[in-house]
Amino acid sequence: MGAYLLGAFFSIGLFTYLTALTPFLLKVNLGLPEAEHGRLSGNLQFAQELAILLAVGWWGALSDRLGRRFVLIAGFLITALAYALYPFATSVPELVAYRLLFGVGVAAGGALLTAVVAGDFPDERSRGSLTGLTYFVQGLGATLVFFGLTRLPATFIARGVPELWAGRYAYLVMAGIGIVAALAFRGMPAGRPAGVTGRKPVGQLLKEGLSAGRNPRIALSYASAFAARADLVLITLFLTLWIVQLRTRSGASPAAAAAQAGLAIGIAQAAALVWSPVFGLLGDRLHRVTIVALGFALATLGYGALALTPDPGAAAARWVLVLLGLGQASAILAPALLLGQEATPALRGSTFGLQALCGGLGILGISLLGGQLFDSVGPAAPFAVMAVANALIVVAAIVVRRS
């Protein structure tokens, strides 16, 4: 468990930092006009999530055959490689290629981290507490990344490093962290998880995981993951872009604007960090479908408030960022708690893989739609759409709970 938590500490930061500095890269490395950033950021995220969509189910099924440790180590090493390549791209097609590679790595970590802590390790009495502890550790790592490491380009520039190489050095630091995280997972047990017997073909595992969705609670966990993963991407993709554009228009340098965006993301992550153990404890005391309704109600409030905020990076908007962090943590934890309760041990990897696949579908939709809305309607529009999507999950959870 200690080895797992050490690797998980780096995970959310690794999965999102690449996106957080992308506005800096588009402006400094490629010199692209700001008017294209929203659409291009959405398209890059779409490419990444397409790779996740294609890979995540196979990673989950493969982990039922070769073990969680193998897949986690492989995924984090692929993620580290993508970090090392991404800042050296000289064209948009190269950026797309490296985001596809990054998506393959994230697919492994995103699905299996949840499967281990919500399914493999705990018993039913402590599932919520252990999942909350894991998200606390992940949130702590993400908070440190966004409070500290988004300032790396500005720090390197202050020491005389050219602006182009300042961004590259920042990404290379994250590549090193990815390797450290992969090594941490070596302390986990090797081989197939307990309760998994035989070596079923990957296609059969995927088919059985899909069939598990006939259970309405598992179906609800899949649908809620669709919205929850999109929530996480909106914060790191479009909130970062929104704040960076506001600050650069006010005369700030790209590096300083990236640091301001990192501060805002860090506030949301800090709120999620504090709230996640509390929500995990609630998950062990309340009906798990009720927890889904509660979690997505908080997310609806957070995204709705943000959509009505003129400047999310301003000091007066920090209470909105706190509410956003509470909703983010709740929306991510709730589907994992519900699926961990409902999934059978033999299909845990496949069901969590399919849950992550549903999350990927959600991000595909919000990446394309959000990018278009960001450039054509305004930066608040993607967040208004997400508030509506979260509200629909609340309604679905109430229906399932009543039945």
TORDRENTI-128724 format. One record per residue (C-alpha): x, z, y. Coordinates in steps of 0.1 Angstrom, whole numbers, padded with zeros to 4 digits, always signed. Last residue first. Layout:
<recs>
XZY;...
</recs>
This chain:
<recs>
-0357-0077+0021;-0355-0057+0053;-0317-0057+0052;-0316-0095+0046;-0339-0102+0076;-0320-0077+0098;-0287-0094+0089;-0300-0128+0097;-0312-0116+0132;-0278-0101+0139;-0261-0133+0127;-0282-0153+0152;-0270-0130+0180;-0234-0138+0171;-0241-0175+0175;-0258-0170+0209;-0229-0150+0222;-0205-0177+0209;-0223-0203+0229;-0220-0182+0261;-0183-0178+0253;-0177-0215+0251;-0195-0220+0285;-0174-0196+0305;-0145-0220+0311;-0168-0246+0327;-0192-0275+0319;-0169-0305+0313;-0135-0291+0305;-0145-0259+0287;-0176-0275+0272;-0154-0302+0255;-0129-0277+0243;-0156-0254+0230;-0174-0281+0211;-0143-0293+0193;-0127-0258+0187;-0161-0241+0183;-0171-0263+0154;-0138-0263+0136;-0136-0225+0141;-0169-0220+0124;-0158-0242+0095;-0127-0222+0092;-0147-0190+0090;-0167-0206+0061;-0133-0213+0044;-0123-0177+0049;-0155-0166+0031;-0146-0192+0004;-0112-0176-0001;-0127-0142-0001;-0151-0154-0029;-0122-0171-0048;-0098-0142-0046;-0126-0117-0056;-0138-0138-0085;-0126-0117-0114;-0131-0084-0095;-0168-0091-0088;-0177-0096-0051;-0205-0074-0036;-0187-0044-0021;-0157-0063-0009;-0181-0089+0005;-0199-0064+0027;-0167-0047+0039;-0151-0080+0047;-0181-0093+0066;-0182-0061+0088;-0145-0059+0096;-0141-0092+0116;-0173-0088+0136;-0166-0051+0144;-0130-0057+0156;-0141-0086+0178;-0171-0067+0192;-0150-0037+0202;-0123-0060+0217;-0149-0078+0238;-0162-0045+0251;-0127-0036+0262;-0123-0070+0278;-0155-0065+0297;-0143-0031+0309;-0112-0049+0321;-0132-0071+0344;-0125-0052+0377;-0088-0056+0371;-0090-0093+0372;-0080-0115+0342;-0116-0122+0332;-0123-0139+0366;-0159-0150+0372;-0175-0128+0344;-0209-0138+0332;-0196-0155+0300;-0175-0123+0294;-0207-0101+0294;-0223-0124+0268;-0192-0124+0247;-0190-0087+0245;-0227-0080+0241;-0230-0105+0212;-0199-0090+0196;-0215-0055+0197;-0247-0069+0181;-0224-0086+0156;-0210-0052+0144;-0243-0034+0143;-0260-0061+0122;-0231-0063+0098;-0230-0025+0095;-0267-0025+0087;-0258-0049+0058;-0232-0025+0046;-0257+0005+0046;-0241+0033+0066;-0216+0060+0057;-0185+0041+0044;-0188+0013+0070;-0191+0040+0097;-0156+0052+0087;-0144+0016+0091;-0160+0013+0125;-0141+0044+0136;-0109+0031+0122;-0115-0003+0140;-0123+0012+0174;-0089+0022+0186;-0072-0010+0176;-0101-0032+0188;-0097-0016+0223;-0060-0023+0222;-0066-0059+0211;-0089-0064+0241;-0064-0049+0265;-0036-0070+0248;-0056-0102+0253;-0058-0094+0291;-0021-0086+0292;-0012-0117+0273;-0031-0138+0299;-0011-0122+0327;+0022-0129+0308;+0011-0166+0303;+0005-0168+0341;+0039-0154+0348;+0055-0180+0325;+0035-0209+0339;+0045-0199+0375;+0018-0183+0397;+0005-0203+0427;-0032-0193+0426;-0040-0225+0406;-0015-0212+0381;-0033-0179+0378;-0068-0194+0373;-0055-0219+0348;-0036-0193+0328;-0067-0170+0328;-0090-0197+0314;-0064-0210+0289;-0059-0175+0275;-0096-0169+0272;-0100-0203+0256;-0075-0200+0228;-0067-0163+0220;-0102-0150+0226;-0121-0180+0213;-0100-0180+0181;-0111-0144+0172;-0148-0151+0178;-0146-0183+0158;-0134-0162+0129;-0164-0139+0133;-0190-0166+0135;-0184-0183+0102;-0174-0150+0087;-0210-0139+0094;-0224-0168+0074;-0201-0161+0044;-0210-0124+0045;-0247-0132+0047;-0243-0155+0016;-0227-0126-0002;-0256-0104+0008;-0281-0130-0002;-0266-0134-0037;-0268-0171-0043;-0234-0172-0026;-0218-0163-0059;-0222-0199-0069;-0196-0209-0044;-0171-0185-0060;-0180-0199-0094;-0172-0234-0082;-0139-0224-0066;-0128-0206-0097;-0138-0236-0118;-0118-0260-0096;-0087-0237-0099;-0089-0238-0137;-0094-0204-0153;-0063-0185-0163;-0075-0154-0182;-0084-0120-0169;-0087-0107-0134;-0097-0070-0134;-0064-0058-0120;-0048-0084-0098;-0026-0112-0113;+0011-0109-0112;+0035-0090-0088;+0028-0056-0073;+0035-0054-0035;+0070-0045-0022;+0079-0082-0018;+0052-0083+0009;+0077-0070+0034;+0099-0100+0029;+0071-0123+0042;+0067-0101+0072;+0104-0103+0081;+0103-0141+0077;+0073-0143+0101;+0091-0120+0126;+0120-0145+0126;+0096-0173+0134;+0082-0152+0162;+0116-0149+0178;+0119-0187+0174;+0087-0192+0194;+0100-0171+0223;+0133-0190+0222;+0115-0223+0225;+0094-0211+0255;+0126-0200+0273;+0143-0232+0263;+0119-0253+0285;+0120-0229+0314;+0158-0229+0315;+0174-0196+0306;+0188-0177+0336;+0180-0141+0326;+0148-0141+0345;+0138-0172+0326;+0143-0153+0293;+0121-0125+0305;+0094-0149+0318;+0094-0167+0284;+0093-0134+0265;+0063-0119+0284;+0039-0130+0257;+0060-0108+0235;+0052-0075+0251;+0015-0068+0257;+0003-0096+0235;+0027-0088+0206;+0024-0051+0209;-0014-0053+0208;-0012-0076+0178;+0009-0052+0158;-0014-0023+0167;-0044-0044+0158;-0030-0052+0124;-0024-0015+0118;-0059-0006+0130;-0073-0035+0109;-0056-0020+0078;-0069+0015+0086;-0104+0001+0090;-0102-0016+0057;-0090+0016+0041;-0118+0036+0056;-0145+0011+0047;-0134+0007+0011;-0130+0045+0006;-0160+0054-0016;-0161+0019-0033;-0126+0021-0047;-0098+0007-0027;-0069-0017-0036;-0082-0050-0048;-0114-0057-0028;-0113-0049+0009;-0076-0044+0012;-0064-0072-0011;-0091-0098-0003;-0086-0093+0034;-0049-0100+0034;-0055-0128+0009;-0078-0150+0030;-0059-0149+0063;-0025-0150+0048;-0029-0181+0027;-0049-0200+0052;-0024-0191+0080;+0004-0209+0061;-0017-0241+0057;-0028-0239+0093;+0007-0237+0106;+0015-0269+0087;-0015-0286+0103;-0004-0272+0137;+0031-0288+0132;+0016-0322+0126;-0008-0319+0156;+0021-0309+0179;+0041-0339+0166;+0011-0362+0174;+0010-0347+0209;+0045-0356+0217;+0080-0340+0221;+0076-0312+0196;+0105-0287+0197;+0082-0257+0204;+0063-0262+0171;+0092-0264+0146;+0104-0228+0143;+0069-0215+0145;+0058-0239+0117;+0086-0226+0096;+0075-0190+0101;+0039-0198+0091;+0052-0215+0059;+0072-0183+0051;+0041-0162+0057;+0020-0183+0033;+0046-0183+0005;+0050-0145+0007;+0012-0140+0008;+0006-0164-0021;+0032-0148-0044;+0021-0113-0036;-0016-0120-0043;-0010-0130-0079;-0004-0162-0099;-0039-0170-0113;-0063-0152-0090;-0039-0160-0061;-0043-0197-0069;-0081-0193-0064;-0076-0178-0029;-0049-0204-0020;-0072-0232-0032;-0101-0220-0011;-0079-0217+0019;-0062-0251+0018;-0087-0277+0030;-0104-0255+0055;-0071-0241+0067;-0058-0276+0073;-0090-0285+0092;-0086-0252+0111;-0052-0263+0124;-0064-0298+0133;-0094-0283+0151;-0072-0259+0170;-0051-0288+0182;-0083-0306+0193;-0095-0276+0212;-0062-0272+0230;-0064-0309+0238;-0099-0307+0252;-0091-0276+0273;-0057-0288+0285;-0067-0322+0297;-0075-0312+0333;-0043-0293+0335;-0022-0325+0334;+0004-0328+0306;+0040-0320+0313;+0050-0320+0276;+0073-0291+0274;+0063-0272+0305;+0025-0277+0309;+0015-0282+0272;+0040-0255+0261;+0027-0229+0286;-0009-0236+0275;+0002-0233+0238;+0016-0197+0244;-0016-0180+0231;-0021-0204+0203;+0013-0197+0187;+0007-0160+0193;-0025-0160+0172;-0017-0159+0135;+0016-0142+0140;+0001-0115+0161;-0027-0111+0136;-0002-0107+0107;+0027-0085+0119;+0012-0052+0109;-0002-0067+0077;+0033-0070+0063;+0040-0033+0068;+0005-0024+0056;+0010-0043+0023;+0044-0027+0017;+0029+0008+0024;+0000+0000+0000;
</recs>
